[in-house]
Amino acid sequence: MKKILLLLFIALTPLSSLAQQESCCKASSQENPVLKSIMTRTSIRKYEPRAISPDTIETLLRAGMAAPTAINKQPWHFVAVTNREKLEKMGGRAAGAPLAILVCGDMNIARKGHGFDYWVQDCSAATENILLAAHAMGLGAVWTGGYPGNRYKLYQELLSLPEHIVPLNAIAIGYPAENPEPKNKWDTQKITFIKSAD
Ligand SMILES: Cc1cc2nc3c(=O)[nH]c(=O)nc-3n(C[C@H](O)[C@H](O)[C@H](O)COP(=O)(O)O)c2cc1C
């Protein structure tokens, strides 16, 4: 019965209320710098060769470590690569970037106590923080895959990382040499509201 009611609700909910919300949030996201940064971030895959200052790199790393993390375990480790030869050997988007930050799970920390499986979520939250911080500072960045798959092993070997440091991804970062439009992913079909009865 509950399922039937839920399906009826989904079918009958007028889209006008969602449309209203869209216009509300579009406007506010232009005024609020955090929302503006979230709404206008998009993956940047081409970069100017210009180097990124150590201060800026530290700000990106601080943004990563400010992420939420299950039971405050912080099972992450960040590897910041500016060495041109290593970046080129990493391949993919890193090859054309002045900086790659690998967001890694530290298995020695992840395995301690409860909540081993949360390391991917914790590192993903840190990754999104870095992407948003990069965009907010006028940089462009893209998340590129590491773990699972085989790329993380290549990174471990190339950068002489110990086995317990597992690169979840490599974020290629640089001053943008392209200006793509952010993708509009807003889709009311992907939302279910469970409201109290009016
Ligand atoms: C887990 C994950 C892996 C990704 N791997 C790659 C990748 O290997 N190469 C790449 O160019 N982009 C990669 N991306 C970026 C996505 O392609 C991109 O986020 C998606 O197309 C949406 O575009 P947007 O970031 O501009 O909103 C990855 C994103 C995620 C979340």
The ligand as an SDF file (V2000), in Angstrom:
LIG
                    3D

 31 33  0  0  0  0  0  0  0  0999 V2000
   35.1070    8.6400  -10.4110 C   0  0  0  0  0  0  0  0  0  0  0  0
   35.3870    9.5770  -11.5680 C   0  0  0  0  0  0  0  0  0  0  0  0
   36.3210    9.2150  -12.5160 C   0  0  0  0  0  0  0  0  0  0  0  0
   36.5970   10.0670  -13.5790 C   0  0  0  0  0  0  0  0  0  0  0  0
   37.5760    9.7190  -14.4760 N   0  0  0  0  0  0  0  0  0  0  0  0
   37.8880   10.5630  -15.4860 C   0  0  0  0  0  0  0  0  0  0  0  0
   38.9710   10.2670  -16.3570 C   0  0  0  0  0  0  0  0  0  0  0  0
   39.6590    9.2590  -16.2080 O   0  0  0  0  0  0  0  0  0  0  0  0
   39.2440   11.1450  -17.3660 N   0  0  0  0  0  0  0  0  0  0  0  0
   38.5220   12.3000  -17.5440 C   0  0  0  0  0  0  0  0  0  0  0  0
   38.8190   13.0630  -18.4760 O   0  0  0  0  0  0  0  0  0  0  0  0
   37.4850   12.6240  -16.7150 N   0  0  0  0  0  0  0  0  0  0  0  0
   37.1570   11.7910  -15.7010 C   0  0  0  0  0  0  0  0  0  0  0  0
   36.1590   12.1240  -14.8060 N   0  0  0  0  0  0  0  0  0  0  0  0
   35.4070   13.3850  -14.9750 C   0  0  0  0  0  0  0  0  0  0  0  0
   34.0240   13.1310  -15.5780 C   0  0  0  0  0  0  0  0  0  0  0  0
   34.1470   12.7380  -16.9160 O   0  0  0  0  0  0  0  0  0  0  0  0
   33.1870   14.4100  -15.4450 C   0  0  0  0  0  0  0  0  0  0  0  0
   33.0660   14.7860  -14.0890 O   0  0  0  0  0  0  0  0  0  0  0  0
   31.7890   14.2120  -16.0270 C   0  0  0  0  0  0  0  0  0  0  0  0
   31.8550   14.0680  -17.4310 O   0  0  0  0  0  0  0  0  0  0  0  0
   30.8640   15.3820  -15.6950 C   0  0  0  0  0  0  0  0  0  0  0  0
   31.3860   16.5880  -16.2000 O   0  0  0  0  0  0  0  0  0  0  0  0
   31.7250   17.8580  -15.2800 P   0  0  0  0  0  0  0  0  0  0  0  0
   32.7980   17.4490  -14.3020 O   0  0  0  0  0  0  0  0  0  0  0  0
   32.2260   18.8820  -16.2580 O   0  0  0  0  0  0  0  0  0  0  0  0
   30.4710   18.2740  -14.5910 O   0  0  0  0  0  0  0  0  0  0  0  0
   35.8700   11.2890  -13.7240 C   0  0  0  0  0  0  0  0  0  0  0  0
   34.9270   11.6420  -12.7500 C   0  0  0  0  0  0  0  0  0  0  0  0
   34.6990   10.8100  -11.6840 C   0  0  0  0  0  0  0  0  0  0  0  0
   33.6910   11.2450  -10.6080 C   0  0  0  0  0  0  0  0  0  0  0  0
  1  2  1  0
  2  3  1  0
  2 30  2  0
  3  4  2  0
  4  5  1  0
  4 28  1  0
  5  6  2  0
  6  7  1  0
  6 13  1  0
  7  8  2  0
  7  9  1  0
  9 10  1  0
 10 11  2  0
 10 12  1  0
 12 13  2  0
 13 14  1  0
 14 15  1  0
 14 28  1  0
 15 16  1  0
 16 17  1  0
 16 18  1  0
 18 19  1  0
 18 20  1  0
 20 21  1  0
 20 22  1  0
 22 23  1  0
 23 24  1  0
 24 25  2  0
 24 26  1  0
 24 27  1  0
 28 29  2  0
 29 30  1  0
 30 31  1  0
M  END
$$$$
